[in-house]
Amino acid sequence: MSAKHRGLFSSLGEAVAGFAVDVVYGRRKGLGAQLLGAFLLGLSWIFEVLVRLRLWLYRHRLFRDTPLGCKVVVVGNLTVGGTGKTPVVLKMAQVLASRGRKVAILSRGYKGASDSMPKRFWRWLTQGSRPDPLVVSDGKTVLVGPDEAGDEPYMLACNLCREGVVVIVDRNRVEGGRFALRRFGVDTILLDDGLQYLSLRGQINLLLVDSHDPFGNGHLLPRGILREPVANLSRADYVFVTKSSGPPSAELTALIRKHNPKAEIIACAHQAVELIEVDGPGRFTMDALKDRRIACFSGIATPERFEETLSAQGALLVARRRFLDHHAFNDEDLDEVLDQALRAKAEMIVTTEKDAVRLQGRFRPPVPLVFVRLDVQILGDTDGFYTAVERICLGPSVNALNR
């Protein structure tokens, strides 16, 4: 197949996937959206049966989870994408490291290089040895790039490498955890996006809920954004209500309490704190956006939240381009972004930090190119957050909730 045809099929596949995502998030109307929605709903019912069966098998010990002999903190959510998980993992790792814990973040990675199924099959066939997990950062230096590590692990590694936090990627996070203990002597593991990874036993479950869109349309994948039923809020020790501007709504609090009367509920804001030049030394306050013509692009689960952040800072959004979550930008994509920006006479192009790490020096427009750095701020009484940190720092504990 020629490169032209491969590109055509790739564009068609992305268009279909984008349409399906818009149906799930309620952005599309019409007969086509209704028909696809009905088809996806049938698949959701099948998916829910499988999810409930898997959880039942682990809960009744027919499938076994593996302890690691150190503190394992699970950070995850019931939905796919959009909860602001990476900044929370970053903040938790920073606080734990500052309290003297030797921390490793375990991630599956996403769209990075991995130990693929054909490779695993060939290794099984030839009785070959399993390769070591991928060390993205040894706590001192970032060792691999985003193409190999995946965007989020690479971003975490860049922000945490000076703080002694190890970042490891492996599909088998039990083996990744054992490797972290053996090679780096860690005493605390943050299992990134690990709520559904039941093979590794965690002591504390931190569950994130987006304050703007907690559970989507209430359906499981692929008709909705839920990975598990909402009732599985019961699995959380702490519930972080993210992207908040104040206390959680009474309705959301009541729903959480209905399924989990005991978990600490912690509201936190994802605040845009500065603009950082991509592949450059420039750092600007968010005021630099005020009354300026801005073009933006992103490949995240909820691009509208990113765009709302820019508008709230007074930016005049004259061009915007949305890609699918974790999109791998090619030259044609970046040419399109640049063309839209120049035609709209944009004074600056803005993207997210997660998207910026995937550019790798390939995009140098004639106008400033920056990304927004977010910081997690605990709202109201911070006791809940620091209680969680202290509980982790005190050493091993028994998880009171059945997984």
C-alpha positions in Angstrom: 0.0 0.0 0.0 1.4 3.4 -1.0 2.1 6.2 1.5 -0.8 8.2 0.0 -3.3 5.4 0.6 -2.0 4.8 4.1 -2.5 8.4 4.9 -6.0 8.3 3.4 -7.0 5.3 5.5 -5.4 6.9 8.6 -7.4 10.1 8.1 -10.6 8.1 7.5 -10.1 6.1 10.7 -9.5 9.2 12.7 -12.6 10.8 11.3 -14.7 7.8 12.3 -13.1 7.6 15.8 -13.7 11.4 16.2 -17.3 11.0 15.3 -17.8 8.2 17.8 -16.1 10.3 20.5 -18.4 13.2 19.7 -21.4 10.9 20.0 -20.2 9.6 23.4 -19.7 13.1 24.7 -23.1 14.3 23.3 -21.5 16.7 20.8 -23.3 15.1 17.7 -27.0 15.0 16.9 -29.0 13.6 14.1 -29.9 10.1 12.8 -26.4 8.9 12.3 -25.5 9.8 15.9 -28.6 8.0 17.1 -27.9 4.8 15.2 -24.3 4.7 16.3 -25.4 5.5 19.9 -27.8 2.5 19.9 -25.1 0.2 18.6 -22.6 1.4 21.2 -25.2 0.9 23.9 -25.5 -2.8 23.1 -21.8 -3.1 23.4 -21.9 -1.3 26.7 -24.2 -3.9 28.2 -21.8 -6.6 27.2 -18.8 -4.6 28.6 -20.7 -4.1 31.9 -21.3 -7.8 32.4 -17.6 -8.5 31.8 -16.5 -5.7 34.2 -18.8 -6.9 37.0 -17.7 -10.5 36.5 -14.0 -9.6 36.7 -14.5 -7.6 39.9 -16.5 -10.4 41.4 -13.7 -12.9 40.6 -11.1 -10.8 42.4 -13.4 -9.9 45.3 -14.1 -13.7 45.9 -10.4 -14.5 45.5 -10.9 -16.7 42.5 -8.4 -14.3 40.8 -5.6 -13.3 43.1 -3.9 -9.9 43.4 -0.2 -9.7 44.2 1.3 -7.7 47.2 4.7 -6.1 46.8 5.8 -5.6 50.3 5.8 -1.8 50.1 3.1 0.9 50.2 1.2 0.9 46.9 -1.1 4.0 46.4 -3.6 3.6 43.5 -4.5 6.8 41.6 -7.3 6.4 39.1 -10.9 7.1 38.1 -14.1 5.4 37.0 -14.1 7.2 33.7 -11.7 7.5 30.7 -9.7 10.7 30.4 -10.5 14.2 31.5 -10.1 14.1 35.3 -6.8 15.8 35.5 -5.1 12.8 36.9 -1.5 13.6 35.9 -1.2 16.8 37.9 -2.6 15.0 41.0 0.0 12.2 40.6 2.7 14.9 40.2 1.6 16.7 43.3 1.3 13.6 45.4 4.8 12.4 44.3 6.3 15.8 45.2 4.7 15.9 48.7 5.7 12.3 49.4 9.3 12.9 48.2 9.5 16.0 50.4 8.5 13.9 53.4 11.4 11.5 52.8 9.7 8.7 50.9 11.5 7.0 48.1 8.8 7.1 45.4 8.3 5.3 42.1 5.5 6.0 39.7 4.3 2.9 37.8 2.6 3.6 34.5 1.3 1.4 31.7 2.2 4.2 29.2 0.1 5.1 26.3 1.2 5.0 22.6 4.8 4.6 23.6 7.0 1.6 22.7 5.9 -1.5 24.6 6.4 -5.2 25.0 3.9 -6.1 22.3 1.8 -9.2 22.1 3.8 -10.6 19.1 7.0 -10.1 21.1 5.6 -11.8 24.1 4.4 -14.7 22.0 7.8 -15.1 20.4 9.5 -14.9 23.8 7.2 -17.7 25.1 7.9 -19.8 22.0 11.6 -19.4 22.2 11.8 -19.5 26.1 13.5 -16.1 26.0 13.9 -13.9 29.1 11.6 -11.0 29.8 13.1 -7.6 29.2 13.4 -5.2 32.1 10.7 -2.5 32.5 11.4 0.8 30.8 13.0 3.3 33.1 11.8 6.7 32.0 13.6 8.5 34.9 15.9 7.0 37.5 15.1 9.9 39.9 18.1 12.0 38.6 17.9 12.0 34.8 15.2 11.5 32.1 16.5 8.6 30.1 14.1 8.2 27.2 11.8 10.4 25.1 8.0 10.6 24.8 7.9 8.3 21.7 9.2 5.5 23.8 7.8 6.3 27.2 4.4 7.8 26.3 3.5 11.4 26.8 2.3 11.3 30.5 5.1 9.3 31.9 7.6 11.5 30.1 5.9 14.6 31.4 6.0 13.3 35.0 9.7 12.3 34.6 10.6 15.8 33.3 8.9 17.5 36.3 10.1 15.0 39.0 13.6 14.0 38.0 15.3 16.5 40.3 13.2 15.3 43.2 14.4 11.7 43.3 11.1 10.2 41.9 11.6 7.2 39.7 9.2 6.7 36.7 8.8 3.3 35.2 6.6 2.0 32.3 5.5 -1.6 31.9 2.3 -3.2 30.9 2.8 -5.8 33.7 2.9 -3.4 36.7 3.5 -6.3 39.1 6.8 -6.9 37.4 7.4 -3.2 37.1 6.9 -2.8 40.9 9.2 -5.7 41.7 11.8 -4.1 39.4 11.4 -0.8 41.2 12.0 -2.4 44.6 14.9 -4.4 43.4 16.7 -1.8 41.4 15.9 1.4 43.2 14.9 0.4 46.8 11.7 2.4 46.7 9.3 2.3 49.7 6.2 3.9 48.0 4.7 3.2 44.6 2.1 5.4 42.9 0.1 3.2 40.6 -0.8 5.7 37.9 -4.2 5.1 36.3 -4.4 1.9 38.3 -7.9 1.5 39.7 -8.8 -1.1 37.1 -5.4 -2.9 37.4 -6.5 -5.5 40.0 -3.5 -7.8 39.7 -1.4 -5.5 41.9 -2.7 -5.1 45.5 -2.9 -1.5 46.7 -3.4 -0.2 50.2 -5.0 3.1 49.4 -7.3 4.0 46.5 -7.4 7.7 45.4 -10.3 8.1 43.0 -10.6 11.2 40.9 -14.0 12.7 39.8 -14.3 15.6 37.3 -16.5 18.3 38.9 -17.8 19.5 35.5 -18.7 16.1 34.1 -18.4 13.4 36.8 -19.7 10.4 35.0 -20.7 11.5 31.5 -24.0 10.1 30.3 -24.0 7.3 32.9 -23.2 4.6 30.5 -20.2 2.3 30.4 -17.8 2.1 27.5 -18.2 2.4 24.6 -21.6 4.2 24.8 -20.4 6.3 27.7 -17.1 7.2 29.4 -17.4 4.9 32.5 -15.0 2.1 32.9 -16.9 0.8 35.9 -20.4 1.3 37.3 -20.9 4.5 39.4 -21.6 2.2 42.4 -17.9 1.4 42.4 -17.2 4.7 44.1 -17.4 2.3 47.1 -13.8 1.2 46.3 -12.3 4.6 47.1 -10.5 5.6 50.3 -10.3 9.3 49.1 -12.3 11.0 46.4 -10.6 14.0 44.7 -13.2 16.2 43.0 -11.0 17.8 40.4 -11.2 21.1 38.4 -13.3 22.6 41.1 -13.9 26.3 41.8 -15.4 25.6 45.3 -16.9 22.8 47.3 -18.5 20.0 45.4 -22.1 20.4 44.6 -24.7 19.0 47.0 -25.9 16.7 44.2 -22.4 15.2 43.5 -21.6 14.9 47.3 -24.9 13.1 47.8 -24.2 10.7 45.0 -20.7 9.9 46.4 -22.1 9.5 49.9 -24.8 7.1 48.5 -22.2 4.7 47.4 -19.4 5.5 49.8 -20.3 7.0 53.2 -16.8 6.9 54.6 -14.3 8.2 52.0 -12.7 11.6 52.5 -13.9 14.0 49.8 -11.3 16.5 48.7 -12.0 19.4 46.3 -9.1 20.6 44.2 -8.6 23.1 41.4 -6.4 22.7 38.4 -5.0 26.2 38.1 -3.2 27.6 35.1 -0.1 29.2 36.6 2.2 30.1 33.7 2.9 29.9 30.0 6.2 28.2 29.1 7.8 28.4 25.7 8.0 25.1 23.8 11.7 24.3 23.1 12.7 27.6 24.5 13.6 29.5 27.7 10.6 31.9 27.8 8.2 31.9 30.8 5.2 34.2 30.9 2.4 34.9 33.3 -1.1 34.0 32.3 -1.7 37.8 31.8 0.2 37.5 28.6 -3.0 36.1 27.0 -5.2 39.0 27.9 -6.8 40.7 24.8 -4.4 38.8 22.4 -5.3 36.9 19.3 -4.6 33.2 20.2 -4.6 30.0 18.2 -4.8 26.8 20.2 -4.6 23.1 19.6 -4.8 20.0 21.8 -5.1 16.2 21.8 -6.8 15.6 25.1 -10.1 14.0 26.3 -11.9 17.3 27.1 -10.4 20.1 24.8 -13.3 22.4 25.7 -11.9 22.7 29.3 -8.5 23.8 27.9 -10.1 26.3 25.7 -12.3 27.7 28.5 -9.1 28.1 30.6 -7.6 30.3 27.9 -10.8 32.4 27.4 -11.1 32.9 31.2 -7.6 34.5 31.0 -8.9 37.1 28.5 -7.6 35.3 25.3 -9.3 36.0 22.0 -9.5 32.5 20.5 -9.3 33.1 16.7 -8.4 29.5 15.7 -8.6 26.2 17.4 -7.9 22.6 16.4 -8.9 19.5 18.3 -7.3 16.1 17.9 -8.1 12.8 19.6 -6.7 12.1 23.1 -3.0 11.2 22.9 -2.8 12.0 19.2 0.6 11.6 17.6 1.2 14.8 15.7 2.5 14.4 12.1 3.9 17.2 9.9 0.6 17.6 8.1 -1.2 18.2 11.4 1.3 20.8 12.5 1.1 22.5 9.0 -2.6 22.7 9.4 -2.4 24.3 12.8 0.1 26.8 11.5 -2.0 27.6 8.4 -5.1 28.2 10.6 -3.1 30.4 13.0 -1.6 32.5 10.3 -4.8 33.0 8.4 -6.5 34.1 11.6 -3.6 36.5 12.3 -2.9 34.8 15.7 -0.2 36.5 17.9 0.5 33.3 19.8 -0.1 29.5 19.5 -1.0 27.8 22.8 -1.2 24.0 23.6 -1.2 21.8 26.7 1.9 20.5 28.5 0.9 16.9 27.6 0.7 17.8 23.9 3.9 19.9 24.0 6.1 16.9 25.0 5.0 15.2 21.7 6.3 18.0 19.5 10.0 17.3 20.2 11.4 20.3 18.3 9.3 19.6 15.1 7.2 22.7 15.2 8.8 26.1 15.1 6.2 28.6 14.0 7.0 32.3 13.4 4.9 33.3 16.3 5.5 32.3 20.0 4.5 28.7 20.8 3.8 28.0 24.4 2.1 25.5 26.7 0.0 26.1 29.8 1.5 24.7 33.1 -1.2 23.6 35.5 -0.8 23.3 39.3 -3.2 21.4 41.7 -4.5 23.5 44.5 -6.4 22.0 47.4 -9.5 24.0 48.1 -10.9 24.8 51.5 -9.6 22.7 54.4 -6.4 20.9 53.3 -6.5 18.5 56.2 -8.0 15.7 54.1 -5.1 15.8 51.6 -2.4 15.9 54.2 -4.1 13.2 56.2 -3.8 11.0 53.1 -0.2 11.9 52.7 0.5 11.2 56.4 -1.3 7.9 56.2 1.0 6.9 53.3 4.1 8.1 55.1 3.4 6.2 58.3 4.2 2.9 56.5 2.2 -0.2 55.6 -1.5 -0.3 56.2 -4.3 -2.7 55.6 -6.8 -1.7 52.9 -10.2 -1.7 54.6 -12.1 -1.9 51.3 -12.6 -4.9 49.1 -11.3 -4.5 45.6 
